[in-house]
C-alpha cells in the first residue's frame, strides 16, 4: 500500500500553481508558490484517499510517472489511518471471522472504540493505531526521507 502519488504542478495564468494527480483525479488544489502548492497537495491527497475509504471504495494504485510529475505523500497521521483501514479490510476478506466485533474482542475494547479507530474522519492517536494494527497481524514502520 502506497500513500505517495505523483502530482502535476501546472502554472496558473492568474499566478501560483494548480496541482492535480493523474491517479487520484478528485485531488485538486493549488497554492501561490510551488512550496505552498505541494504542501496543500499533501492535504488534498489525504482528503481524497480517506474519502474513498469512507465511501467503501478501493484505493487507487500509484502508477503515473514522468519527468514533469512530482511525488507527494500524505502526512504520517493520515498514512497510518489509511494503513489501518486497508489492513482491516484485507483481514476481513481473508478471514471470514474478522469483523469489528472480533477486532474489539482481540483488543479487549468496546466495539464503539473499534468503529472510531476505523472511521477515516476520527483522529486516532498513534498508540491506538499501532495496537490495532498489531491485533491484525501488522506493524507500523516509519521511514524518513529527504524533503523535496
PyMOL commands that place a pseudoatom at each C-alpha (Angstrom):
pseudoatom trace, name=CA, resn=UNK, resi=1, chain=A, elem=C, hetatm=0, pos=[0.000, 0.000, 0.000]
pseudoatom trace, name=CA, resn=UNK, resi=2, chain=A, elem=C, hetatm=0, pos=[1.440, 3.339, -1.014]
pseudoatom trace, name=CA, resn=UNK, resi=3, chain=A, elem=C, hetatm=0, pos=[0.287, 6.740, 0.121]
pseudoatom trace, name=CA, resn=UNK, resi=4, chain=A, elem=C, hetatm=0, pos=[2.661, 8.510, -2.260]
pseudoatom trace, name=CA, resn=UNK, resi=5, chain=A, elem=C, hetatm=0, pos=[1.260, 9.604, -5.605]
pseudoatom trace, name=CA, resn=UNK, resi=6, chain=A, elem=C, hetatm=0, pos=[2.742, 11.684, -8.384]
pseudoatom trace, name=CA, resn=UNK, resi=7, chain=A, elem=C, hetatm=0, pos=[1.324, 15.147, -8.965]
pseudoatom trace, name=CA, resn=UNK, resi=8, chain=A, elem=C, hetatm=0, pos=[1.428, 17.591, -11.817]
pseudoatom trace, name=CA, resn=UNK, resi=9, chain=A, elem=C, hetatm=0, pos=[2.112, 21.225, -10.963]
pseudoatom trace, name=CA, resn=UNK, resi=10, chain=A, elem=C, hetatm=0, pos=[0.568, 23.491, -13.579]
pseudoatom trace, name=CA, resn=UNK, resi=11, chain=A, elem=C, hetatm=0, pos=[1.391, 27.203, -13.563]
pseudoatom trace, name=CA, resn=UNK, resi=12, chain=A, elem=C, hetatm=0, pos=[-1.852, 29.142, -13.115]
pseudoatom trace, name=CA, resn=UNK, resi=13, chain=A, elem=C, hetatm=0, pos=[-2.208, 32.076, -15.559]
pseudoatom trace, name=CA, resn=UNK, resi=14, chain=A, elem=C, hetatm=0, pos=[-3.547, 34.142, -12.631]
pseudoatom trace, name=CA, resn=UNK, resi=15, chain=A, elem=C, hetatm=0, pos=[-0.480, 33.291, -10.527]
pseudoatom trace, name=CA, resn=UNK, resi=16, chain=A, elem=C, hetatm=0, pos=[0.599, 30.370, -8.440]
pseudoatom trace, name=CA, resn=UNK, resi=17, chain=A, elem=C, hetatm=0, pos=[0.185, 26.707, -9.260]
pseudoatom trace, name=CA, resn=UNK, resi=18, chain=A, elem=C, hetatm=0, pos=[-2.642, 24.211, -9.682]
pseudoatom trace, name=CA, resn=UNK, resi=19, chain=A, elem=C, hetatm=0, pos=[-1.882, 20.660, -8.525]
pseudoatom trace, name=CA, resn=UNK, resi=20, chain=A, elem=C, hetatm=0, pos=[-3.584, 17.570, -9.934]
pseudoatom trace, name=CA, resn=UNK, resi=21, chain=A, elem=C, hetatm=0, pos=[-2.992, 13.846, -9.506]
pseudoatom trace, name=CA, resn=UNK, resi=22, chain=A, elem=C, hetatm=0, pos=[-3.428, 11.626, -12.585]
pseudoatom trace, name=CA, resn=UNK, resi=23, chain=A, elem=C, hetatm=0, pos=[-4.152, 8.581, -10.376]
pseudoatom trace, name=CA, resn=UNK, resi=24, chain=A, elem=C, hetatm=0, pos=[-6.452, 10.471, -7.974]
pseudoatom trace, name=CA, resn=UNK, resi=25, chain=A, elem=C, hetatm=0, pos=[-8.436, 12.887, -10.157]
pseudoatom trace, name=CA, resn=UNK, resi=26, chain=A, elem=C, hetatm=0, pos=[-10.596, 14.169, -7.297]
pseudoatom trace, name=CA, resn=UNK, resi=27, chain=A, elem=C, hetatm=0, pos=[-7.491, 15.536, -5.527]
pseudoatom trace, name=CA, resn=UNK, resi=28, chain=A, elem=C, hetatm=0, pos=[-7.071, 19.052, -6.932]
pseudoatom trace, name=CA, resn=UNK, resi=29, chain=A, elem=C, hetatm=0, pos=[-5.589, 22.022, -5.118]
pseudoatom trace, name=CA, resn=UNK, resi=30, chain=A, elem=C, hetatm=0, pos=[-3.215, 24.913, -5.588]
pseudoatom trace, name=CA, resn=UNK, resi=31, chain=A, elem=C, hetatm=0, pos=[-1.004, 27.493, -3.971]
pseudoatom trace, name=CA, resn=UNK, resi=32, chain=A, elem=C, hetatm=0, pos=[0.671, 30.805, -4.560]
pseudoatom trace, name=CA, resn=UNK, resi=33, chain=A, elem=C, hetatm=0, pos=[4.149, 29.253, -4.575]
pseudoatom trace, name=CA, resn=UNK, resi=34, chain=A, elem=C, hetatm=0, pos=[5.467, 25.844, -5.560]
pseudoatom trace, name=CA, resn=UNK, resi=35, chain=A, elem=C, hetatm=0, pos=[6.155, 25.006, -1.895]
pseudoatom trace, name=CA, resn=UNK, resi=36, chain=A, elem=C, hetatm=0, pos=[2.682, 26.087, -0.793]
pseudoatom trace, name=CA, resn=UNK, resi=37, chain=A, elem=C, hetatm=0, pos=[1.059, 24.157, -3.649]
pseudoatom trace, name=CA, resn=UNK, resi=38, chain=A, elem=C, hetatm=0, pos=[2.917, 20.965, -2.693]
pseudoatom trace, name=CA, resn=UNK, resi=39, chain=A, elem=C, hetatm=0, pos=[2.005, 21.424, 0.971]
pseudoatom trace, name=CA, resn=UNK, resi=40, chain=A, elem=C, hetatm=0, pos=[-1.652, 21.816, 0.033]
pseudoatom trace, name=CA, resn=UNK, resi=41, chain=A, elem=C, hetatm=0, pos=[-1.336, 18.808, -2.299]
pseudoatom trace, name=CA, resn=UNK, resi=42, chain=A, elem=C, hetatm=0, pos=[-0.467, 16.520, 0.632]
pseudoatom trace, name=CA, resn=UNK, resi=43, chain=A, elem=C, hetatm=0, pos=[-3.701, 17.561, 2.357]
pseudoatom trace, name=CA, resn=UNK, resi=44, chain=A, elem=C, hetatm=0, pos=[-5.809, 17.264, -0.801]
pseudoatom trace, name=CA, resn=UNK, resi=45, chain=A, elem=C, hetatm=0, pos=[-4.421, 13.792, -1.420]
pseudoatom trace, name=CA, resn=UNK, resi=46, chain=A, elem=C, hetatm=0, pos=[-5.244, 12.693, 2.141]
pseudoatom trace, name=CA, resn=UNK, resi=47, chain=A, elem=C, hetatm=0, pos=[-8.795, 14.031, 1.893]
pseudoatom trace, name=CA, resn=UNK, resi=48, chain=A, elem=C, hetatm=0, pos=[-9.335, 12.224, -1.425]
pseudoatom trace, name=CA, resn=UNK, resi=49, chain=A, elem=C, hetatm=0, pos=[-7.943, 8.889, -0.212]
pseudoatom trace, name=CA, resn=UNK, resi=50, chain=A, elem=C, hetatm=0, pos=[-9.805, 8.992, 3.104]
pseudoatom trace, name=CA, resn=UNK, resi=51, chain=A, elem=C, hetatm=0, pos=[-12.968, 9.980, 1.221]
pseudoatom trace, name=CA, resn=UNK, resi=52, chain=A, elem=C, hetatm=0, pos=[-12.645, 6.911, -0.968]
pseudoatom trace, name=CA, resn=UNK, resi=53, chain=A, elem=C, hetatm=0, pos=[-12.245, 4.723, 2.109]
pseudoatom trace, name=CA, resn=UNK, resi=54, chain=A, elem=C, hetatm=0, pos=[-15.263, 6.352, 3.747]
pseudoatom trace, name=CA, resn=UNK, resi=55, chain=A, elem=C, hetatm=0, pos=[-17.293, 5.574, 0.627]
pseudoatom trace, name=CA, resn=UNK, resi=56, chain=A, elem=C, hetatm=0, pos=[-16.143, 1.953, 0.760]
pseudoatom trace, name=CA, resn=UNK, resi=57, chain=A, elem=C, hetatm=0, pos=[-14.177, 2.316, -2.472]
pseudoatom trace, name=CA, resn=UNK, resi=58, chain=A, elem=C, hetatm=0, pos=[-10.797, 0.800, -3.233]
pseudoatom trace, name=CA, resn=UNK, resi=59, chain=A, elem=C, hetatm=0, pos=[-7.724, 2.980, -3.123]
pseudoatom trace, name=CA, resn=UNK, resi=60, chain=A, elem=C, hetatm=0, pos=[-6.096, 3.759, -6.459]
pseudoatom trace, name=CA, resn=UNK, resi=61, chain=A, elem=C, hetatm=0, pos=[-2.701, 2.366, -7.365]
pseudoatom trace, name=CA, resn=UNK, resi=62, chain=A, elem=C, hetatm=0, pos=[0.078, 4.871, -7.895]
pseudoatom trace, name=CA, resn=UNK, resi=63, chain=A, elem=C, hetatm=0, pos=[1.195, 4.242, -11.478]
pseudoatom trace, name=CA, resn=UNK, resi=64, chain=A, elem=C, hetatm=0, pos=[1.631, 7.711, -13.037]
pseudoatom trace, name=CA, resn=UNK, resi=65, chain=A, elem=C, hetatm=0, pos=[5.252, 8.587, -13.693]
pseudoatom trace, name=CA, resn=UNK, resi=66, chain=A, elem=C, hetatm=0, pos=[7.026, 11.184, -15.729]
pseudoatom trace, name=CA, resn=UNK, resi=67, chain=A, elem=C, hetatm=0, pos=[9.734, 13.798, -15.580]
pseudoatom trace, name=CA, resn=UNK, resi=68, chain=A, elem=C, hetatm=0, pos=[7.137, 16.536, -15.080]
pseudoatom trace, name=CA, resn=UNK, resi=69, chain=A, elem=C, hetatm=0, pos=[5.449, 14.747, -12.138]
pseudoatom trace, name=CA, resn=UNK, resi=70, chain=A, elem=C, hetatm=0, pos=[6.404, 15.294, -8.501]
pseudoatom trace, name=CA, resn=UNK, resi=71, chain=A, elem=C, hetatm=0, pos=[5.919, 12.668, -5.753]
pseudoatom trace, name=CA, resn=UNK, resi=72, chain=A, elem=C, hetatm=0, pos=[3.589, 13.776, -2.955]
pseudoatom trace, name=CA, resn=UNK, resi=73, chain=A, elem=C, hetatm=0, pos=[2.984, 11.760, 0.215]
pseudoatom trace, name=CA, resn=UNK, resi=74, chain=A, elem=C, hetatm=0, pos=[0.140, 12.126, 2.675]
pseudoatom trace, name=CA, resn=UNK, resi=75, chain=A, elem=C, hetatm=0, pos=[1.107, 13.206, 6.179]
pseudoatom trace, name=CA, resn=UNK, resi=76, chain=A, elem=C, hetatm=0, pos=[2.124, 10.420, 8.560]
pseudoatom trace, name=CA, resn=UNK, resi=77, chain=A, elem=C, hetatm=0, pos=[-1.022, 10.514, 10.694]
pseudoatom trace, name=CA, resn=UNK, resi=78, chain=A, elem=C, hetatm=0, pos=[-3.198, 10.040, 7.607]
pseudoatom trace, name=CA, resn=UNK, resi=79, chain=A, elem=C, hetatm=0, pos=[-0.917, 7.342, 6.196]
pseudoatom trace, name=CA, resn=UNK, resi=80, chain=A, elem=C, hetatm=0, pos=[-1.224, 5.393, 9.463]
pseudoatom trace, name=CA, resn=UNK, resi=81, chain=A, elem=C, hetatm=0, pos=[-5.037, 5.663, 9.432]
pseudoatom trace, name=CA, resn=UNK, resi=82, chain=A, elem=C, hetatm=0, pos=[-5.188, 4.588, 5.786]
pseudoatom trace, name=CA, resn=UNK, resi=83, chain=A, elem=C, hetatm=0, pos=[-2.907, 1.626, 6.558]
pseudoatom trace, name=CA, resn=UNK, resi=84, chain=A, elem=C, hetatm=0, pos=[-5.154, 0.549, 9.431]
pseudoatom trace, name=CA, resn=UNK, resi=85, chain=A, elem=C, hetatm=0, pos=[-8.336, 0.670, 7.348]
pseudoatom trace, name=CA, resn=UNK, resi=86, chain=A, elem=C, hetatm=0, pos=[-6.664, -1.218, 4.499]
pseudoatom trace, name=CA, resn=UNK, resi=87, chain=A, elem=C, hetatm=0, pos=[-5.301, -3.864, 6.909]
pseudoatom trace, name=CA, resn=UNK, resi=88, chain=A, elem=C, hetatm=0, pos=[-8.746, -4.342, 8.457]
pseudoatom trace, name=CA, resn=UNK, resi=89, chain=A, elem=C, hetatm=0, pos=[-10.371, -4.720, 5.030]
pseudoatom trace, name=CA, resn=UNK, resi=90, chain=A, elem=C, hetatm=0, pos=[-7.738, -7.248, 3.980]
pseudoatom trace, name=CA, resn=UNK, resi=91, chain=A, elem=C, hetatm=0, pos=[-8.223, -9.226, 7.197]
pseudoatom trace, name=CA, resn=UNK, resi=92, chain=A, elem=C, hetatm=0, pos=[-11.992, -9.293, 6.655]
pseudoatom trace, name=CA, resn=UNK, resi=93, chain=A, elem=C, hetatm=0, pos=[-11.552, -10.506, 3.079]
pseudoatom trace, name=CA, resn=UNK, resi=94, chain=A, elem=C, hetatm=0, pos=[-9.010, -13.170, 4.038]
pseudoatom trace, name=CA, resn=UNK, resi=95, chain=A, elem=C, hetatm=0, pos=[-10.681, -14.409, 7.208]
pseudoatom trace, name=CA, resn=UNK, resi=96, chain=A, elem=C, hetatm=0, pos=[-14.449, -14.720, 7.244]
pseudoatom trace, name=CA, resn=UNK, resi=97, chain=A, elem=C, hetatm=0, pos=[-14.351, -14.493, 11.046]
pseudoatom trace, name=CA, resn=UNK, resi=98, chain=A, elem=C, hetatm=0, pos=[-12.824, -10.996, 11.126]
pseudoatom trace, name=CA, resn=UNK, resi=99, chain=A, elem=C, hetatm=0, pos=[-15.247, -8.141, 11.694]
pseudoatom trace, name=CA, resn=UNK, resi=100, chain=A, elem=C, hetatm=0, pos=[-15.461, -5.186, 14.067]
pseudoatom trace, name=CA, resn=UNK, resi=101, chain=A, elem=C, hetatm=0, pos=[-16.770, -7.365, 16.902]
pseudoatom trace, name=CA, resn=UNK, resi=102, chain=A, elem=C, hetatm=0, pos=[-13.897, -9.817, 16.535]
pseudoatom trace, name=CA, resn=UNK, resi=103, chain=A, elem=C, hetatm=0, pos=[-11.371, -6.988, 16.431]
pseudoatom trace, name=CA, resn=UNK, resi=104, chain=A, elem=C, hetatm=0, pos=[-12.902, -5.482, 19.586]
pseudoatom trace, name=CA, resn=UNK, resi=105, chain=A, elem=C, hetatm=0, pos=[-12.625, -8.886, 21.270]
pseudoatom trace, name=CA, resn=UNK, resi=106, chain=A, elem=C, hetatm=0, pos=[-8.958, -9.209, 20.272]
pseudoatom trace, name=CA, resn=UNK, resi=107, chain=A, elem=C, hetatm=0, pos=[-8.226, -5.738, 21.608]
pseudoatom trace, name=CA, resn=UNK, resi=108, chain=A, elem=C, hetatm=0, pos=[-10.417, -6.171, 24.686]
pseudoatom trace, name=CA, resn=UNK, resi=109, chain=A, elem=C, hetatm=0, pos=[-12.158, -2.858, 23.984]
pseudoatom trace, name=CA, resn=UNK, resi=110, chain=A, elem=C, hetatm=0, pos=[-15.708, -1.752, 23.255]
pseudoatom trace, name=CA, resn=UNK, resi=111, chain=A, elem=C, hetatm=0, pos=[-16.904, -2.118, 19.666]
pseudoatom trace, name=CA, resn=UNK, resi=112, chain=A, elem=C, hetatm=0, pos=[-17.666, 1.632, 19.580]
pseudoatom trace, name=CA, resn=UNK, resi=113, chain=A, elem=C, hetatm=0, pos=[-13.956, 2.297, 20.054]
pseudoatom trace, name=CA, resn=UNK, resi=114, chain=A, elem=C, hetatm=0, pos=[-13.134, -0.024, 17.144]
pseudoatom trace, name=CA, resn=UNK, resi=115, chain=A, elem=C, hetatm=0, pos=[-15.621, 1.904, 14.965]
pseudoatom trace, name=CA, resn=UNK, resi=116, chain=A, elem=C, hetatm=0, pos=[-13.890, 5.167, 15.910]
pseudoatom trace, name=CA, resn=UNK, resi=117, chain=A, elem=C, hetatm=0, pos=[-10.465, 3.737, 15.118]
pseudoatom trace, name=CA, resn=UNK, resi=118, chain=A, elem=C, hetatm=0, pos=[-11.691, 2.592, 11.698]
pseudoatom trace, name=CA, resn=UNK, resi=119, chain=A, elem=C, hetatm=0, pos=[-13.509, 5.865, 10.976]
pseudoatom trace, name=CA, resn=UNK, resi=120, chain=A, elem=C, hetatm=0, pos=[-11.497, 7.784, 8.322]
pseudoatom trace, name=CA, resn=UNK, resi=121, chain=A, elem=C, hetatm=0, pos=[-12.558, 11.095, 9.890]
pseudoatom trace, name=CA, resn=UNK, resi=122, chain=A, elem=C, hetatm=0, pos=[-11.751, 10.254, 13.513]
pseudoatom trace, name=CA, resn=UNK, resi=123, chain=A, elem=C, hetatm=0, pos=[-8.388, 11.436, 14.829]
pseudoatom trace, name=CA, resn=UNK, resi=124, chain=A, elem=C, hetatm=0, pos=[-6.939, 8.282, 16.356]
pseudoatom trace, name=CA, resn=UNK, resi=125, chain=A, elem=C, hetatm=0, pos=[-3.766, 8.524, 18.406]
pseudoatom trace, name=CA, resn=UNK, resi=126, chain=A, elem=C, hetatm=0, pos=[-0.701, 6.682, 17.167]
pseudoatom trace, name=CA, resn=UNK, resi=127, chain=A, elem=C, hetatm=0, pos=[-0.530, 4.159, 20.055]
pseudoatom trace, name=CA, resn=UNK, resi=128, chain=A, elem=C, hetatm=0, pos=[-4.129, 3.094, 19.339]
pseudoatom trace, name=CA, resn=UNK, resi=129, chain=A, elem=C, hetatm=0, pos=[-3.349, 2.723, 15.627]
pseudoatom trace, name=CA, resn=UNK, resi=130, chain=A, elem=C, hetatm=0, pos=[-0.291, 0.614, 16.419]
pseudoatom trace, name=CA, resn=UNK, resi=131, chain=A, elem=C, hetatm=0, pos=[-2.224, -1.543, 18.887]
pseudoatom trace, name=CA, resn=UNK, resi=132, chain=A, elem=C, hetatm=0, pos=[-4.995, -2.150, 16.366]
pseudoatom trace, name=CA, resn=UNK, resi=133, chain=A, elem=C, hetatm=0, pos=[-2.576, -2.957, 13.559]
pseudoatom trace, name=CA, resn=UNK, resi=134, chain=A, elem=C, hetatm=0, pos=[-0.816, -5.436, 15.847]
pseudoatom trace, name=CA, resn=UNK, resi=135, chain=A, elem=C, hetatm=0, pos=[-4.145, -7.153, 16.532]
pseudoatom trace, name=CA, resn=UNK, resi=136, chain=A, elem=C, hetatm=0, pos=[-4.467, -7.518, 12.753]
pseudoatom trace, name=CA, resn=UNK, resi=137, chain=A, elem=C, hetatm=0, pos=[-1.007, -9.076, 12.492]
pseudoatom trace, name=CA, resn=UNK, resi=138, chain=A, elem=C, hetatm=0, pos=[0.629, -5.907, 11.164]
pseudoatom trace, name=CA, resn=UNK, resi=139, chain=A, elem=C, hetatm=0, pos=[3.124, -3.380, 12.435]
pseudoatom trace, name=CA, resn=UNK, resi=140, chain=A, elem=C, hetatm=0, pos=[3.588, 0.279, 11.646]
pseudoatom trace, name=CA, resn=UNK, resi=141, chain=A, elem=C, hetatm=0, pos=[7.003, 1.216, 10.246]
pseudoatom trace, name=CA, resn=UNK, resi=142, chain=A, elem=C, hetatm=0, pos=[8.075, 4.826, 9.841]
pseudoatom trace, name=CA, resn=UNK, resi=143, chain=A, elem=C, hetatm=0, pos=[10.579, 5.825, 7.175]
pseudoatom trace, name=CA, resn=UNK, resi=144, chain=A, elem=C, hetatm=0, pos=[12.338, 9.161, 6.994]
pseudoatom trace, name=CA, resn=UNK, resi=145, chain=A, elem=C, hetatm=0, pos=[13.200, 10.660, 3.599]
pseudoatom trace, name=CA, resn=UNK, resi=146, chain=A, elem=C, hetatm=0, pos=[14.794, 13.878, 2.448]
pseudoatom trace, name=CA, resn=UNK, resi=147, chain=A, elem=C, hetatm=0, pos=[12.264, 16.643, 1.894]
pseudoatom trace, name=CA, resn=UNK, resi=148, chain=A, elem=C, hetatm=0, pos=[11.641, 17.648, -1.700]
for i in range(1, 148): cmd.bond("trace and resi %d" % i, "trace and resi %d" % (i + 1))
show_as sticks, trace
zoom trace
